[in-house]
Amino acid sequence: MMNNGFISPLKFLSLSFCLTCLPSNTQAINIYPPIITSNQQQQNKQTESPEVGLEIIGSPSLNRLVIPMYRYTGECPGFSKGIVKASFTSTAFPPSRDRRVMVRNVSRGMARVNSDPFPFADRDYSRGRGSEITEITIGPGHDRLYLIVRQGENDFDYKIKEKNTIVDEGTFTAYVETTTIVEERNKEPRTKYVCPGNRLICESKEMYEVTVYECPSYPNVRK
């Protein structure tokens, strides 16, 4: 206890004993988080696994595709497949001058016979953050207009070329889901010119105008 500003002998001995109990290598505990410099941040980015695959336009997810499927009801039932737009991207080998990329869907069953190629897209890869846009849809095999995928897991390989030299190649997996959009479609009025008496052929001056109601035609792939 304190006595006129002095510590009692008993308290002094007790305090001295406790201080000598501490190990000689005891260090102060830093309660503040470490400071990460910009150089360290850059090094951390370089050691992270590179991102590679299909970047879907309008979606924050890499290699996750949701393809719309249109079902028409009403007087004119029907069906159309939708598309998604995507570009190939690689953080390890970004676009650069004279580069192109070939992306193939090498999933089992996508090449129907030995002579059929796997579905593929050969795209410019020379500017921006990704390749030239590719339109993707559901299908059984290669298509000249679209990169074909199937529902579920899809295995891809890719080759990045700079002129005639392969600068990188590898594989990635993309996952495909579909979502059904239901739209009512009924017959629409159309103007036609017909011959009198249901004749197939007549002179133009004999033809007259009629209004008929017909179902619209549906594209196999709807953009």
PyMOL CGO cylinders between C-alpha atoms (Angstrom):
from pymol import cmd
from pymol.cgo import CYLINDER

trace = [
    CYLINDER, 0.00, 0.00, 0.00, 1.07, 3.57, -0.54, 0.3, 1, 1, 1, 1, 1, 1,
    CYLINDER, 1.07, 3.57, -0.54, 2.53, 5.37, 2.51, 0.3, 1, 1, 1, 1, 1, 1,
    CYLINDER, 2.53, 5.37, 2.51, 3.39, 9.04, 2.04, 0.3, 1, 1, 1, 1, 1, 1,
    CYLINDER, 3.39, 9.04, 2.04, 4.23, 8.40, -1.64, 0.3, 1, 1, 1, 1, 1, 1,
    CYLINDER, 4.23, 8.40, -1.64, 6.33, 5.24, -0.96, 0.3, 1, 1, 1, 1, 1, 1,
    CYLINDER, 6.33, 5.24, -0.96, 5.60, 1.58, -1.77, 0.3, 1, 1, 1, 1, 1, 1,
    CYLINDER, 5.60, 1.58, -1.77, 5.61, -0.73, 1.21, 0.3, 1, 1, 1, 1, 1, 1,
    CYLINDER, 5.61, -0.73, 1.21, 8.56, -3.19, 1.33, 0.3, 1, 1, 1, 1, 1, 1,
    CYLINDER, 8.56, -3.19, 1.33, 6.19, -6.15, 0.86, 0.3, 1, 1, 1, 1, 1, 1,
    CYLINDER, 6.19, -6.15, 0.86, 4.60, -4.70, -2.28, 0.3, 1, 1, 1, 1, 1, 1,
    CYLINDER, 4.60, -4.70, -2.28, 8.02, -3.76, -3.69, 0.3, 1, 1, 1, 1, 1, 1,
    CYLINDER, 8.02, -3.76, -3.69, 9.37, -7.29, -3.25, 0.3, 1, 1, 1, 1, 1, 1,
    CYLINDER, 9.37, -7.29, -3.25, 6.21, -8.77, -4.81, 0.3, 1, 1, 1, 1, 1, 1,
    CYLINDER, 6.21, -8.77, -4.81, 6.44, -6.46, -7.86, 0.3, 1, 1, 1, 1, 1, 1,
    CYLINDER, 6.44, -6.46, -7.86, 10.17, -7.16, -8.31, 0.3, 1, 1, 1, 1, 1, 1,
    CYLINDER, 10.17, -7.16, -8.31, 9.54, -10.92, -8.19, 0.3, 1, 1, 1, 1, 1, 1,
    CYLINDER, 9.54, -10.92, -8.19, 6.81, -10.73, -10.88, 0.3, 1, 1, 1, 1, 1, 1,
    CYLINDER, 6.81, -10.73, -10.88, 9.06, -8.74, -13.22, 0.3, 1, 1, 1, 1, 1, 1,
    CYLINDER, 9.06, -8.74, -13.22, 11.85, -11.31, -12.93, 0.3, 1, 1, 1, 1, 1, 1,
    CYLINDER, 11.85, -11.31, -12.93, 9.33, -14.06, -13.80, 0.3, 1, 1, 1, 1, 1, 1,
    CYLINDER, 9.33, -14.06, -13.80, 8.98, -12.73, -17.37, 0.3, 1, 1, 1, 1, 1, 1,
    CYLINDER, 8.98, -12.73, -17.37, 11.18, -14.48, -19.95, 0.3, 1, 1, 1, 1, 1, 1,
    CYLINDER, 11.18, -14.48, -19.95, 14.02, -12.41, -21.33, 0.3, 1, 1, 1, 1, 1, 1,
    CYLINDER, 14.02, -12.41, -21.33, 12.75, -12.69, -24.92, 0.3, 1, 1, 1, 1, 1, 1,
    CYLINDER, 12.75, -12.69, -24.92, 9.26, -11.37, -24.19, 0.3, 1, 1, 1, 1, 1, 1,
    CYLINDER, 9.26, -11.37, -24.19, 8.13, -8.90, -26.89, 0.3, 1, 1, 1, 1, 1, 1,
    CYLINDER, 8.13, -8.90, -26.89, 5.33, -6.40, -26.99, 0.3, 1, 1, 1, 1, 1, 1,
    CYLINDER, 5.33, -6.40, -26.99, 2.17, -7.59, -28.76, 0.3, 1, 1, 1, 1, 1, 1,
    CYLINDER, 2.17, -7.59, -28.76, 1.26, -5.50, -31.82, 0.3, 1, 1, 1, 1, 1, 1,
    CYLINDER, 1.26, -5.50, -31.82, -2.50, -4.97, -31.84, 0.3, 1, 1, 1, 1, 1, 1,
    CYLINDER, -2.50, -4.97, -31.84, -2.48, -3.16, -35.18, 0.3, 1, 1, 1, 1, 1, 1,
    CYLINDER, -2.48, -3.16, -35.18, -2.82, -4.97, -38.56, 0.3, 1, 1, 1, 1, 1, 1,
    CYLINDER, -2.82, -4.97, -38.56, 0.31, -5.16, -40.71, 0.3, 1, 1, 1, 1, 1, 1,
    CYLINDER, 0.31, -5.16, -40.71, 0.78, -2.50, -43.36, 0.3, 1, 1, 1, 1, 1, 1,
    CYLINDER, 0.78, -2.50, -43.36, 0.73, -3.95, -46.89, 0.3, 1, 1, 1, 1, 1, 1,
    CYLINDER, 0.73, -3.95, -46.89, 2.62, -1.91, -49.44, 0.3, 1, 1, 1, 1, 1, 1,
    CYLINDER, 2.62, -1.91, -49.44, 1.67, -1.56, -53.09, 0.3, 1, 1, 1, 1, 1, 1,
    CYLINDER, 1.67, -1.56, -53.09, 4.63, -3.77, -54.04, 0.3, 1, 1, 1, 1, 1, 1,
    CYLINDER, 4.63, -3.77, -54.04, 3.37, -6.51, -51.73, 0.3, 1, 1, 1, 1, 1, 1,
    CYLINDER, 3.37, -6.51, -51.73, -0.12, -6.21, -53.21, 0.3, 1, 1, 1, 1, 1, 1,
    CYLINDER, -0.12, -6.21, -53.21, 1.31, -6.62, -56.71, 0.3, 1, 1, 1, 1, 1, 1,
    CYLINDER, 1.31, -6.62, -56.71, 3.30, -9.67, -55.60, 0.3, 1, 1, 1, 1, 1, 1,
    CYLINDER, 3.30, -9.67, -55.60, 0.16, -11.19, -54.06, 0.3, 1, 1, 1, 1, 1, 1,
    CYLINDER, 0.16, -11.19, -54.06, -1.72, -10.72, -57.34, 0.3, 1, 1, 1, 1, 1, 1,
    CYLINDER, -1.72, -10.72, -57.34, 1.08, -12.39, -59.26, 0.3, 1, 1, 1, 1, 1, 1,
    CYLINDER, 1.08, -12.39, -59.26, 1.02, -15.44, -56.97, 0.3, 1, 1, 1, 1, 1, 1,
    CYLINDER, 1.02, -15.44, -56.97, -2.78, -15.86, -57.21, 0.3, 1, 1, 1, 1, 1, 1,
    CYLINDER, -2.78, -15.86, -57.21, -4.12, -18.50, -59.60, 0.3, 1, 1, 1, 1, 1, 1,
    CYLINDER, -4.12, -18.50, -59.60, -4.82, -16.93, -63.01, 0.3, 1, 1, 1, 1, 1, 1,
    CYLINDER, -4.82, -16.93, -63.01, -8.41, -16.60, -64.15, 0.3, 1, 1, 1, 1, 1, 1,
    CYLINDER, -8.41, -16.60, -64.15, -9.13, -18.16, -67.51, 0.3, 1, 1, 1, 1, 1, 1,
    CYLINDER, -9.13, -18.16, -67.51, -12.32, -18.98, -69.40, 0.3, 1, 1, 1, 1, 1, 1,
    CYLINDER, -12.32, -18.98, -69.40, -15.51, -17.43, -70.72, 0.3, 1, 1, 1, 1, 1, 1,
    CYLINDER, -15.51, -17.43, -70.72, -16.58, -14.04, -69.40, 0.3, 1, 1, 1, 1, 1, 1,
    CYLINDER, -16.58, -14.04, -69.40, -20.31, -13.63, -69.98, 0.3, 1, 1, 1, 1, 1, 1,
    CYLINDER, -20.31, -13.63, -69.98, -21.47, -10.21, -71.13, 0.3, 1, 1, 1, 1, 1, 1,
    CYLINDER, -21.47, -10.21, -71.13, -23.65, -8.70, -68.39, 0.3, 1, 1, 1, 1, 1, 1,
    CYLINDER, -23.65, -8.70, -68.39, -22.70, -11.27, -65.74, 0.3, 1, 1, 1, 1, 1, 1,
    CYLINDER, -22.70, -11.27, -65.74, -20.10, -11.01, -62.95, 0.3, 1, 1, 1, 1, 1, 1,
    CYLINDER, -20.10, -11.01, -62.95, -19.45, -14.77, -62.99, 0.3, 1, 1, 1, 1, 1, 1,
    CYLINDER, -19.45, -14.77, -62.99, -16.69, -16.49, -64.96, 0.3, 1, 1, 1, 1, 1, 1,
    CYLINDER, -16.69, -16.49, -64.96, -17.57, -19.77, -66.72, 0.3, 1, 1, 1, 1, 1, 1,
    CYLINDER, -17.57, -19.77, -66.72, -21.20, -19.69, -65.54, 0.3, 1, 1, 1, 1, 1, 1,
    CYLINDER, -21.20, -19.69, -65.54, -23.69, -19.54, -68.42, 0.3, 1, 1, 1, 1, 1, 1,
    CYLINDER, -23.69, -19.54, -68.42, -27.47, -19.20, -68.19, 0.3, 1, 1, 1, 1, 1, 1,
    CYLINDER, -27.47, -19.20, -68.19, -29.05, -19.61, -71.64, 0.3, 1, 1, 1, 1, 1, 1,
    CYLINDER, -29.05, -19.61, -71.64, -32.69, -18.57, -72.21, 0.3, 1, 1, 1, 1, 1, 1,
    CYLINDER, -32.69, -18.57, -72.21, -35.08, -21.03, -73.86, 0.3, 1, 1, 1, 1, 1, 1,
    CYLINDER, -35.08, -21.03, -73.86, -38.29, -19.55, -75.30, 0.3, 1, 1, 1, 1, 1, 1,
    CYLINDER, -38.29, -19.55, -75.30, -41.58, -21.49, -75.19, 0.3, 1, 1, 1, 1, 1, 1,
    CYLINDER, -41.58, -21.49, -75.19, -44.54, -19.99, -77.06, 0.3, 1, 1, 1, 1, 1, 1,
    CYLINDER, -44.54, -19.99, -77.06, -48.14, -20.64, -76.03, 0.3, 1, 1, 1, 1, 1, 1,
    CYLINDER, -48.14, -20.64, -76.03, -51.54, -19.54, -77.35, 0.3, 1, 1, 1, 1, 1, 1,
    CYLINDER, -51.54, -19.54, -77.35, -52.76, -19.99, -80.92, 0.3, 1, 1, 1, 1, 1, 1,
    CYLINDER, -52.76, -19.99, -80.92, -49.21, -20.43, -82.20, 0.3, 1, 1, 1, 1, 1, 1,
    CYLINDER, -49.21, -20.43, -82.20, -47.23, -22.74, -79.91, 0.3, 1, 1, 1, 1, 1, 1,
    CYLINDER, -47.23, -22.74, -79.91, -43.55, -23.20, -80.63, 0.3, 1, 1, 1, 1, 1, 1,
    CYLINDER, -43.55, -23.20, -80.63, -40.02, -23.14, -79.30, 0.3, 1, 1, 1, 1, 1, 1,
    CYLINDER, -40.02, -23.14, -79.30, -36.75, -21.21, -79.85, 0.3, 1, 1, 1, 1, 1, 1,
    CYLINDER, -36.75, -21.21, -79.85, -33.32, -21.40, -78.27, 0.3, 1, 1, 1, 1, 1, 1,
    CYLINDER, -33.32, -21.40, -78.27, -31.68, -18.26, -76.96, 0.3, 1, 1, 1, 1, 1, 1,
    CYLINDER, -31.68, -18.26, -76.96, -28.04, -17.20, -76.86, 0.3, 1, 1, 1, 1, 1, 1,
    CYLINDER, -28.04, -17.20, -76.86, -25.54, -15.62, -74.51, 0.3, 1, 1, 1, 1, 1, 1,
    CYLINDER, -25.54, -15.62, -74.51, -22.61, -13.48, -75.58, 0.3, 1, 1, 1, 1, 1, 1,
    CYLINDER, -22.61, -13.48, -75.58, -19.19, -14.12, -74.11, 0.3, 1, 1, 1, 1, 1, 1,
    CYLINDER, -19.19, -14.12, -74.11, -15.50, -13.45, -74.64, 0.3, 1, 1, 1, 1, 1, 1,
    CYLINDER, -15.50, -13.45, -74.64, -12.48, -15.54, -73.72, 0.3, 1, 1, 1, 1, 1, 1,
    CYLINDER, -12.48, -15.54, -73.72, -10.23, -14.02, -71.07, 0.3, 1, 1, 1, 1, 1, 1,
    CYLINDER, -10.23, -14.02, -71.07, -6.97, -14.95, -69.36, 0.3, 1, 1, 1, 1, 1, 1,
    CYLINDER, -6.97, -14.95, -69.36, -5.32, -12.88, -66.65, 0.3, 1, 1, 1, 1, 1, 1,
    CYLINDER, -5.32, -12.88, -66.65, -2.01, -14.69, -67.22, 0.3, 1, 1, 1, 1, 1, 1,
    CYLINDER, -2.01, -14.69, -67.22, -1.96, -14.03, -70.98, 0.3, 1, 1, 1, 1, 1, 1,
    CYLINDER, -1.96, -14.03, -70.98, -4.14, -10.97, -71.74, 0.3, 1, 1, 1, 1, 1, 1,
    CYLINDER, -4.14, -10.97, -71.74, -4.85, -9.70, -75.26, 0.3, 1, 1, 1, 1, 1, 1,
    CYLINDER, -4.85, -9.70, -75.26, -1.88, -8.37, -77.16, 0.3, 1, 1, 1, 1, 1, 1,
    CYLINDER, -1.88, -8.37, -77.16, -1.00, -7.37, -80.69, 0.3, 1, 1, 1, 1, 1, 1,
    CYLINDER, -1.00, -7.37, -80.69, -1.24, -10.15, -83.32, 0.3, 1, 1, 1, 1, 1, 1,
    CYLINDER, -1.24, -10.15, -83.32, -2.89, -12.60, -80.94, 0.3, 1, 1, 1, 1, 1, 1,
    CYLINDER, -2.89, -12.60, -80.94, -5.80, -14.96, -81.66, 0.3, 1, 1, 1, 1, 1, 1,
    CYLINDER, -5.80, -14.96, -81.66, -7.43, -17.60, -79.49, 0.3, 1, 1, 1, 1, 1, 1,
    CYLINDER, -7.43, -17.60, -79.49, -9.05, -20.91, -80.43, 0.3, 1, 1, 1, 1, 1, 1,
    CYLINDER, -9.05, -20.91, -80.43, -11.57, -22.24, -77.89, 0.3, 1, 1, 1, 1, 1, 1,
    CYLINDER, -11.57, -22.24, -77.89, -12.99, -25.78, -78.31, 0.3, 1, 1, 1, 1, 1, 1,
    CYLINDER, -12.99, -25.78, -78.31, -15.73, -27.61, -76.42, 0.3, 1, 1, 1, 1, 1, 1,
    CYLINDER, -15.73, -27.61, -76.42, -14.13, -31.03, -76.03, 0.3, 1, 1, 1, 1, 1, 1,
    CYLINDER, -14.13, -31.03, -76.03, -16.86, -32.52, -73.83, 0.3, 1, 1, 1, 1, 1, 1,
    CYLINDER, -16.86, -32.52, -73.83, -17.59, -36.20, -74.45, 0.3, 1, 1, 1, 1, 1, 1,
    CYLINDER, -17.59, -36.20, -74.45, -20.13, -36.68, -77.23, 0.3, 1, 1, 1, 1, 1, 1,
    CYLINDER, -20.13, -36.68, -77.23, -19.85, -33.19, -78.72, 0.3, 1, 1, 1, 1, 1, 1,
    CYLINDER, -19.85, -33.19, -78.72, -18.01, -34.50, -81.82, 0.3, 1, 1, 1, 1, 1, 1,
    CYLINDER, -18.01, -34.50, -81.82, -20.58, -36.93, -83.21, 0.3, 1, 1, 1, 1, 1, 1,
    CYLINDER, -20.58, -36.93, -83.21, -18.25, -38.85, -85.55, 0.3, 1, 1, 1, 1, 1, 1,
    CYLINDER, -18.25, -38.85, -85.55, -14.52, -38.84, -86.10, 0.3, 1, 1, 1, 1, 1, 1,
    CYLINDER, -14.52, -38.84, -86.10, -14.80, -36.51, -89.09, 0.3, 1, 1, 1, 1, 1, 1,
    CYLINDER, -14.80, -36.51, -89.09, -16.84, -33.90, -87.19, 0.3, 1, 1, 1, 1, 1, 1,
    CYLINDER, -16.84, -33.90, -87.19, -14.89, -31.17, -85.40, 0.3, 1, 1, 1, 1, 1, 1,
    CYLINDER, -14.89, -31.17, -85.40, -15.54, -30.32, -81.81, 0.3, 1, 1, 1, 1, 1, 1,
    CYLINDER, -15.54, -30.32, -81.81, -17.56, -27.10, -81.45, 0.3, 1, 1, 1, 1, 1, 1,
    CYLINDER, -17.56, -27.10, -81.45, -15.04, -24.27, -81.62, 0.3, 1, 1, 1, 1, 1, 1,
    CYLINDER, -15.04, -24.27, -81.62, -14.62, -20.51, -81.90, 0.3, 1, 1, 1, 1, 1, 1,
    CYLINDER, -14.62, -20.51, -81.90, -11.56, -18.85, -83.46, 0.3, 1, 1, 1, 1, 1, 1,
    CYLINDER, -11.56, -18.85, -83.46, -11.48, -15.23, -82.31, 0.3, 1, 1, 1, 1, 1, 1,
    CYLINDER, -11.48, -15.23, -82.31, -9.33, -12.10, -82.42, 0.3, 1, 1, 1, 1, 1, 1,
    CYLINDER, -9.33, -12.10, -82.42, -7.44, -11.59, -79.15, 0.3, 1, 1, 1, 1, 1, 1,
    CYLINDER, -7.44, -11.59, -79.15, -5.42, -8.46, -79.83, 0.3, 1, 1, 1, 1, 1, 1,
    CYLINDER, -5.42, -8.46, -79.83, -7.08, -5.69, -77.83, 0.3, 1, 1, 1, 1, 1, 1,
    CYLINDER, -7.08, -5.69, -77.83, -9.14, -4.88, -74.75, 0.3, 1, 1, 1, 1, 1, 1,
    CYLINDER, -9.14, -4.88, -74.75, -9.47, -7.29, -71.83, 0.3, 1, 1, 1, 1, 1, 1,
    CYLINDER, -9.47, -7.29, -71.83, -10.90, -10.26, -73.73, 0.3, 1, 1, 1, 1, 1, 1,
    CYLINDER, -10.90, -10.26, -73.73, -11.41, -11.82, -77.11, 0.3, 1, 1, 1, 1, 1, 1,
    CYLINDER, -11.41, -11.82, -77.11, -13.80, -10.87, -79.86, 0.3, 1, 1, 1, 1, 1, 1,
    CYLINDER, -13.80, -10.87, -79.86, -17.41, -11.64, -78.82, 0.3, 1, 1, 1, 1, 1, 1,
    CYLINDER, -17.41, -11.64, -78.82, -18.73, -15.19, -79.32, 0.3, 1, 1, 1, 1, 1, 1,
    CYLINDER, -18.73, -15.19, -79.32, -22.42, -16.12, -79.39, 0.3, 1, 1, 1, 1, 1, 1,
    CYLINDER, -22.42, -16.12, -79.39, -23.17, -19.34, -77.48, 0.3, 1, 1, 1, 1, 1, 1,
    CYLINDER, -23.17, -19.34, -77.48, -26.22, -21.61, -77.54, 0.3, 1, 1, 1, 1, 1, 1,
    CYLINDER, -26.22, -21.61, -77.54, -27.37, -25.15, -76.74, 0.3, 1, 1, 1, 1, 1, 1,
    CYLINDER, -27.37, -25.15, -76.74, -26.88, -27.80, -79.42, 0.3, 1, 1, 1, 1, 1, 1,
    CYLINDER, -26.88, -27.80, -79.42, -25.66, -31.30, -80.32, 0.3, 1, 1, 1, 1, 1, 1,
    CYLINDER, -25.66, -31.30, -80.32, -22.50, -30.42, -82.27, 0.3, 1, 1, 1, 1, 1, 1,
    CYLINDER, -22.50, -30.42, -82.27, -20.45, -27.85, -84.17, 0.3, 1, 1, 1, 1, 1, 1,
    CYLINDER, -20.45, -27.85, -84.17, -22.27, -24.91, -85.76, 0.3, 1, 1, 1, 1, 1, 1,
    CYLINDER, -22.27, -24.91, -85.76, -20.81, -22.33, -88.14, 0.3, 1, 1, 1, 1, 1, 1,
    CYLINDER, -20.81, -22.33, -88.14, -22.53, -19.41, -86.40, 0.3, 1, 1, 1, 1, 1, 1,
    CYLINDER, -22.53, -19.41, -86.40, -22.46, -20.31, -82.70, 0.3, 1, 1, 1, 1, 1, 1,
    CYLINDER, -22.46, -20.31, -82.70, -20.22, -21.93, -80.12, 0.3, 1, 1, 1, 1, 1, 1,
    CYLINDER, -20.22, -21.93, -80.12, -22.24, -24.95, -79.02, 0.3, 1, 1, 1, 1, 1, 1,
    CYLINDER, -22.24, -24.95, -79.02, -22.58, -26.09, -75.41, 0.3, 1, 1, 1, 1, 1, 1,
    CYLINDER, -22.58, -26.09, -75.41, -24.81, -28.53, -73.55, 0.3, 1, 1, 1, 1, 1, 1,
    CYLINDER, -24.81, -28.53, -73.55, -26.59, -28.26, -70.25, 0.3, 1, 1, 1, 1, 1, 1,
    CYLINDER, -26.59, -28.26, -70.25, -24.39, -29.06, -67.26, 0.3, 1, 1, 1, 1, 1, 1,
    CYLINDER, -24.39, -29.06, -67.26, -20.61, -29.31, -67.21, 0.3, 1, 1, 1, 1, 1, 1,
    CYLINDER, -20.61, -29.31, -67.21, -18.63, -28.50, -70.36, 0.3, 1, 1, 1, 1, 1, 1,
    CYLINDER, -18.63, -28.50, -70.36, -14.90, -29.13, -70.81, 0.3, 1, 1, 1, 1, 1, 1,
    CYLINDER, -14.90, -29.13, -70.81, -12.92, -26.70, -72.97, 0.3, 1, 1, 1, 1, 1, 1,
    CYLINDER, -12.92, -26.70, -72.97, -9.39, -26.41, -74.24, 0.3, 1, 1, 1, 1, 1, 1,
    CYLINDER, -9.39, -26.41, -74.24, -7.79, -23.29, -75.70, 0.3, 1, 1, 1, 1, 1, 1,
    CYLINDER, -7.79, -23.29, -75.70, -4.73, -22.12, -77.59, 0.3, 1, 1, 1, 1, 1, 1,
    CYLINDER, -4.73, -22.12, -77.59, -3.49, -18.53, -77.69, 0.3, 1, 1, 1, 1, 1, 1,
    CYLINDER, -3.49, -18.53, -77.69, -1.37, -17.76, -80.73, 0.3, 1, 1, 1, 1, 1, 1,
    CYLINDER, -1.37, -17.76, -80.73, 0.77, -14.75, -81.49, 0.3, 1, 1, 1, 1, 1, 1,
    CYLINDER, 0.77, -14.75, -81.49, 1.10, -14.86, -85.26, 0.3, 1, 1, 1, 1, 1, 1,
    CYLINDER, 1.10, -14.86, -85.26, 2.03, -18.54, -85.78, 0.3, 1, 1, 1, 1, 1, 1,
    CYLINDER, 2.03, -18.54, -85.78, 3.51, -19.18, -82.34, 0.3, 1, 1, 1, 1, 1, 1,
    CYLINDER, 3.51, -19.18, -82.34, 1.50, -20.74, -79.50, 0.3, 1, 1, 1, 1, 1, 1,
    CYLINDER, 1.50, -20.74, -79.50, 2.14, -18.59, -76.41, 0.3, 1, 1, 1, 1, 1, 1,
    CYLINDER, 2.14, -18.59, -76.41, -0.25, -20.41, -74.07, 0.3, 1, 1, 1, 1, 1, 1,
    CYLINDER, -0.25, -20.41, -74.07, -2.61, -23.36, -74.03, 0.3, 1, 1, 1, 1, 1, 1,
    CYLINDER, -2.61, -23.36, -74.03, -4.68, -25.06, -71.38, 0.3, 1, 1, 1, 1, 1, 1,
    CYLINDER, -4.68, -25.06, -71.38, -8.11, -26.22, -70.26, 0.3, 1, 1, 1, 1, 1, 1,
    CYLINDER, -8.11, -26.22, -70.26, -11.03, -24.93, -68.23, 0.3, 1, 1, 1, 1, 1, 1,
    CYLINDER, -11.03, -24.93, -68.23, -14.55, -26.04, -67.29, 0.3, 1, 1, 1, 1, 1, 1,
    CYLINDER, -14.55, -26.04, -67.29, -17.76, -24.06, -67.76, 0.3, 1, 1, 1, 1, 1, 1,
    CYLINDER, -17.76, -24.06, -67.76, -21.19, -24.76, -66.27, 0.3, 1, 1, 1, 1, 1, 1,
    CYLINDER, -21.19, -24.76, -66.27, -24.35, -24.21, -68.30, 0.3, 1, 1, 1, 1, 1, 1,
    CYLINDER, -24.35, -24.21, -68.30, -27.91, -23.77, -67.06, 0.3, 1, 1, 1, 1, 1, 1,
    CYLINDER, -27.91, -23.77, -67.06, -31.08, -22.96, -68.99, 0.3, 1, 1, 1, 1, 1, 1,
    CYLINDER, -31.08, -22.96, -68.99, -34.01, -20.79, -68.00, 0.3, 1, 1, 1, 1, 1, 1,
    CYLINDER, -34.01, -20.79, -68.00, -37.42, -21.03, -69.71, 0.3, 1, 1, 1, 1, 1, 1,
    CYLINDER, -37.42, -21.03, -69.71, -39.20, -17.87, -70.81, 0.3, 1, 1, 1, 1, 1, 1,
    CYLINDER, -39.20, -17.87, -70.81, -42.89, -18.34, -71.67, 0.3, 1, 1, 1, 1, 1, 1,
    CYLINDER, -42.89, -18.34, -71.67, -44.51, -15.98, -74.18, 0.3, 1, 1, 1, 1, 1, 1,
    CYLINDER, -44.51, -15.98, -74.18, -48.05, -16.04, -75.58, 0.3, 1, 1, 1, 1, 1, 1,
    CYLINDER, -48.05, -16.04, -75.58, -48.17, -15.88, -79.37, 0.3, 1, 1, 1, 1, 1, 1,
    CYLINDER, -48.17, -15.88, -79.37, -51.37, -15.60, -81.42, 0.3, 1, 1, 1, 1, 1, 1,
    CYLINDER, -51.37, -15.60, -81.42, -52.09, -15.30, -85.11, 0.3, 1, 1, 1, 1, 1, 1,
    CYLINDER, -52.09, -15.30, -85.11, -51.22, -11.98, -86.69, 0.3, 1, 1, 1, 1, 1, 1,
    CYLINDER, -51.22, -11.98, -86.69, -52.99, -10.14, -89.55, 0.3, 1, 1, 1, 1, 1, 1,
    CYLINDER, -52.99, -10.14, -89.55, -51.17, -10.19, -92.87, 0.3, 1, 1, 1, 1, 1, 1,
    CYLINDER, -51.17, -10.19, -92.87, -52.04, -8.70, -96.24, 0.3, 1, 1, 1, 1, 1, 1,
    CYLINDER, -52.04, -8.70, -96.24, -51.92, -11.02, -99.24, 0.3, 1, 1, 1, 1, 1, 1,
    CYLINDER, -51.92, -11.02, -99.24, -52.77, -10.70, -102.92, 0.3, 1, 1, 1, 1, 1, 1,
    CYLINDER, -52.77, -10.70, -102.92, -54.75, -13.62, -104.33, 0.3, 1, 1, 1, 1, 1, 1,
    CYLINDER, -54.75, -13.62, -104.33, -56.31, -14.66, -107.60, 0.3, 1, 1, 1, 1, 1, 1,
    CYLINDER, -56.31, -14.66, -107.60, -60.09, -14.89, -107.95, 0.3, 1, 1, 1, 1, 1, 1,
    CYLINDER, -60.09, -14.89, -107.95, -61.72, -18.29, -107.59, 0.3, 1, 1, 1, 1, 1, 1,
    CYLINDER, -61.72, -18.29, -107.59, -58.77, -19.67, -105.62, 0.3, 1, 1, 1, 1, 1, 1,
    CYLINDER, -58.77, -19.67, -105.62, -56.77, -19.89, -108.83, 0.3, 1, 1, 1, 1, 1, 1,
    CYLINDER, -56.77, -19.89, -108.83, -53.03, -20.27, -108.39, 0.3, 1, 1, 1, 1, 1, 1,
    CYLINDER, -53.03, -20.27, -108.39, -52.09, -18.17, -111.41, 0.3, 1, 1, 1, 1, 1, 1,
    CYLINDER, -52.09, -18.17, -111.41, -53.71, -15.06, -112.82, 0.3, 1, 1, 1, 1, 1, 1,
    CYLINDER, -53.71, -15.06, -112.82, -52.81, -11.73, -114.32, 0.3, 1, 1, 1, 1, 1, 1,
    CYLINDER, -52.81, -11.73, -114.32, -51.71, -9.04, -111.89, 0.3, 1, 1, 1, 1, 1, 1,
    CYLINDER, -51.71, -9.04, -111.89, -54.69, -6.84, -112.75, 0.3, 1, 1, 1, 1, 1, 1,
    CYLINDER, -54.69, -6.84, -112.75, -57.02, -9.63, -111.60, 0.3, 1, 1, 1, 1, 1, 1,
    CYLINDER, -57.02, -9.63, -111.60, -55.42, -10.01, -108.16, 0.3, 1, 1, 1, 1, 1, 1,
    CYLINDER, -55.42, -10.01, -108.16, -57.07, -8.46, -105.17, 0.3, 1, 1, 1, 1, 1, 1,
    CYLINDER, -57.07, -8.46, -105.17, -56.03, -7.77, -101.59, 0.3, 1, 1, 1, 1, 1, 1,
    CYLINDER, -56.03, -7.77, -101.59, -57.23, -9.83, -98.63, 0.3, 1, 1, 1, 1, 1, 1,
    CYLINDER, -57.23, -9.83, -98.63, -56.35, -9.92, -94.93, 0.3, 1, 1, 1, 1, 1, 1,
    CYLINDER, -56.35, -9.92, -94.93, -55.49, -13.29, -93.44, 0.3, 1, 1, 1, 1, 1, 1,
    CYLINDER, -55.49, -13.29, -93.44, -54.45, -14.33, -89.94, 0.3, 1, 1, 1, 1, 1, 1,
    CYLINDER, -54.45, -14.33, -89.94, -51.34, -16.49, -89.73, 0.3, 1, 1, 1, 1, 1, 1,
    CYLINDER, -51.34, -16.49, -89.73, -48.91, -17.69, -87.09, 0.3, 1, 1, 1, 1, 1, 1,
    CYLINDER, -48.91, -17.69, -87.09, -45.47, -16.06, -87.16, 0.3, 1, 1, 1, 1, 1, 1,
    CYLINDER, -45.47, -16.06, -87.16, -42.46, -18.20, -87.99, 0.3, 1, 1, 1, 1, 1, 1,
    CYLINDER, -42.46, -18.20, -87.99, -40.05, -18.89, -85.14, 0.3, 1, 1, 1, 1, 1, 1,
    CYLINDER, -40.05, -18.89, -85.14, -36.27, -18.98, -85.62, 0.3, 1, 1, 1, 1, 1, 1,
    CYLINDER, -36.27, -18.98, -85.62, -34.43, -22.01, -84.32, 0.3, 1, 1, 1, 1, 1, 1,
    CYLINDER, -34.43, -22.01, -84.32, -32.06, -19.64, -82.50, 0.3, 1, 1, 1, 1, 1, 1,
    CYLINDER, -32.06, -19.64, -82.50, -33.45, -16.35, -81.25, 0.3, 1, 1, 1, 1, 1, 1,
    CYLINDER, -33.45, -16.35, -81.25, -31.05, -13.46, -80.73, 0.3, 1, 1, 1, 1, 1, 1,
]
cmd.load_cgo(trace, "trace")
